[in-house]
Amino acid sequence: MSLASLSLLLGALIATPQIYQLANPTGWRRWSAAFPRSKPIGYVLVLAATGWFLYHVQNETLADFSRFKPYMLAGFGAIGVLTCVYVSDFLAARGLALILLLAAKLMVDTARSHESDWRWVITSLAYAWAIAGIWLTISPWRLRDFIAWNNANDGRLKFLAAFRLSFAILLIILGATVLRMR
């Protein structure tokens, strides 16, 4: 995937919930308050992250691990499934943390070889997501607290959504212009 395509994709993914927040703040509050403890969303996120991680393990070329790869794949796959069964509290928050960490890896790997200094926008976002992923892995209830803070009043909700939407638009513009050039 090119950095331009990644930037366009990230911009669209970030913009979508912001548009929903601005268009329907009441619906957003209801949905987002239930998100951290949502088991169906948690199952999807954790299993998607497990599959994504298994893809990375499968494609790892380090010879030291080659004979252990089948055991590692089975073990990590079992951990992903067993997480859904036995660690179901704040499962969506934990799944989001895993997705953030894996997305950060993709973003840094993709930006590494790009020549434009605008790649640092994507890389900085990746580091922020990695920190957020680590933080939510350690204390997933913080997502609930952040959502409550974000949704505390209409002014804050709309301001933060507009700020994130502006950043998403920047990513889309970068993906469509500067990052496309090479």
C-alpha positions as CSV (number, residue, x, y, z in Angstrom):
1,M,0.0,0.0,0.0
2,S,1.3,3.4,-0.9
3,L,1.5,6.2,1.7
4,A,-1.0,8.2,-0.3
5,S,-3.5,5.4,-0.3
6,L,-2.9,4.9,3.4
7,S,-3.4,8.6,4.1
8,L,-6.7,8.6,2.1
9,L,-7.9,5.5,4.0
10,L,-7.0,6.9,7.4
11,G,-8.6,10.2,6.6
12,A,-11.8,8.5,5.6
13,L,-11.8,6.2,8.7
14,I,-11.2,9.1,11.0
15,A,-13.7,11.4,9.3
16,T,-16.6,9.0,9.4
17,P,-17.3,9.0,13.2
18,Q,-16.6,12.7,13.4
19,I,-19.3,13.4,10.9
20,Y,-21.7,11.2,12.8
21,Q,-20.8,13.0,16.1
22,L,-21.5,16.4,14.5
23,A,-24.7,15.3,12.7
24,N,-26.2,13.3,15.6
25,P,-24.6,14.0,19.0
26,T,-27.3,12.2,21.0
27,G,-27.0,9.1,19.0
28,W,-23.2,9.3,19.2
29,R,-23.4,9.6,23.0
30,R,-25.6,6.5,23.3
31,W,-23.5,4.4,20.9
32,S,-20.1,5.5,22.3
33,A,-21.0,5.1,25.9
34,A,-21.9,1.4,25.2
35,F,-18.8,0.8,23.0
36,P,-16.0,-0.1,25.5
37,R,-18.1,-3.0,27.0
38,S,-19.7,-4.1,23.8
39,K,-19.1,-7.8,23.4
40,P,-20.1,-8.2,19.7
41,I,-17.9,-5.3,18.6
42,G,-15.2,-6.6,20.9
43,Y,-15.3,-10.1,19.3
44,V,-15.0,-8.5,15.9
45,L,-12.1,-6.3,16.9
46,V,-10.1,-8.9,18.9
47,L,-10.6,-11.6,16.2
48,A,-9.6,-9.1,13.4
49,A,-6.5,-8.1,15.4
50,T,-5.7,-11.8,16.0
51,G,-6.0,-12.5,12.3
52,W,-3.9,-9.5,11.4
53,F,-1.2,-10.5,13.9
54,L,-1.2,-14.1,12.7
55,Y,-0.7,-12.7,9.2
56,H,2.5,-10.9,10.4
57,V,3.7,-14.0,12.2
58,Q,3.1,-16.1,9.1
59,N,5.1,-13.7,6.9
60,E,8.0,-13.3,9.4
61,T,11.2,-14.3,7.6
62,L,13.5,-14.6,10.6
63,A,15.0,-18.1,10.3
64,D,15.4,-18.5,14.0
65,F,11.6,-18.8,14.4
66,S,10.8,-20.9,11.3
67,R,10.7,-24.2,13.1
68,F,8.5,-22.7,15.8
69,K,6.1,-20.9,13.5
70,P,3.3,-23.5,13.4
71,Y,3.3,-23.6,17.2
72,M,3.4,-19.8,17.5
73,L,0.5,-19.5,15.0
74,A,-1.6,-22.0,16.9
75,G,-0.7,-20.5,20.3
76,F,-1.4,-16.9,19.3
77,G,-4.6,-17.9,17.5
78,A,-5.7,-19.7,20.7
79,I,-4.9,-16.6,22.8
80,G,-7.0,-14.5,20.5
81,V,-10.0,-16.8,20.8
82,L,-9.6,-17.4,24.5
83,T,-9.4,-13.7,25.1
84,C,-12.9,-13.4,23.7
85,V,-14.1,-16.2,26.0
86,Y,-12.3,-15.3,29.3
87,V,-11.4,-11.6,29.2
88,S,-14.8,-10.3,28.0
89,D,-14.8,-7.2,30.3
90,F,-14.0,-4.1,28.2
91,L,-13.4,-6.4,25.3
92,A,-14.1,-3.7,22.7
93,A,-11.6,-1.4,24.4
94,R,-9.0,-4.2,24.4
95,G,-9.7,-5.0,20.7
96,L,-9.4,-1.3,19.8
97,A,-6.1,-1.2,21.6
98,L,-4.8,-4.1,19.5
99,I,-6.0,-2.6,16.3
100,L,-4.3,0.7,17.2
101,L,-1.0,-1.1,17.8
102,L,-1.2,-3.0,14.5
103,A,-2.3,0.0,12.6
104,A,0.6,2.0,14.0
105,K,3.0,-0.7,12.7
106,L,1.5,-0.5,9.3
107,M,1.7,3.3,9.3
108,V,5.3,3.4,10.3
109,D,6.3,0.7,7.9
110,T,4.5,2.4,5.0
111,A,5.9,5.9,5.8
112,R,9.5,4.7,6.4
113,S,10.6,4.7,2.7
114,H,8.6,7.8,1.6
115,E,10.7,10.9,0.7
116,S,8.3,13.7,1.6
117,D,8.6,15.3,5.0
118,W,4.8,15.2,5.2
119,R,5.3,11.5,6.1
120,W,5.9,12.7,9.7
121,V,2.2,13.5,10.0
122,I,1.4,9.8,9.5
123,T,4.3,8.7,11.6
124,S,3.3,11.1,14.5
125,L,-0.2,9.7,14.4
126,A,1.2,6.2,14.4
127,Y,3.2,6.9,17.6
128,A,0.2,8.5,19.2
129,W,-1.9,5.4,18.3
130,A,0.9,3.2,19.7
131,I,0.9,5.0,23.0
132,A,-2.9,4.9,23.1
133,G,-2.9,1.2,22.3
134,I,-0.4,0.5,25.1
135,W,-2.3,2.7,27.5
136,L,-5.6,1.0,26.7
137,T,-4.1,-2.5,26.9
138,I,-2.9,-1.7,30.4
139,S,-6.1,0.1,31.5
140,P,-9.0,-0.4,29.1
141,W,-11.4,1.4,31.4
142,R,-9.7,4.6,30.5
143,L,-11.5,4.5,27.2
144,R,-14.8,4.7,29.0
145,D,-13.5,7.6,31.0
146,F,-12.2,9.4,27.9
147,I,-15.5,8.9,26.1
148,A,-17.4,10.3,29.1
149,W,-15.1,13.3,29.1
150,N,-15.5,13.8,25.3
151,N,-19.3,13.5,25.6
152,A,-19.7,15.7,28.7
153,N,-21.3,18.6,26.9
154,D,-22.3,19.6,23.4
155,G,-19.6,22.3,23.1
156,R,-16.8,19.9,23.9
157,L,-18.2,17.1,21.7
158,K,-18.6,19.3,18.7
159,F,-15.2,21.1,19.1
160,L,-13.3,17.8,19.4
161,A,-15.2,16.2,16.6
162,A,-14.5,19.3,14.4
163,F,-10.8,19.2,15.3
164,R,-10.5,15.5,14.5
165,L,-12.5,16.0,11.3
166,S,-10.1,18.8,10.3
167,F,-7.2,16.4,10.8
168,A,-9.0,13.8,8.7
169,I,-9.4,16.3,6.0
170,L,-5.7,17.1,6.2
171,L,-4.9,13.5,5.7
172,I,-7.2,13.2,2.7
173,I,-5.6,16.3,1.2
174,L,-2.1,15.0,1.8
175,G,-3.1,11.6,0.3
176,A,-4.5,13.2,-2.7
177,T,-1.7,15.7,-3.4
178,V,1.7,15.7,-1.6
179,L,2.1,12.1,-0.6
180,R,1.0,10.9,-4.1
181,M,4.1,12.5,-5.6
182,R,7.2,10.5,-5.4
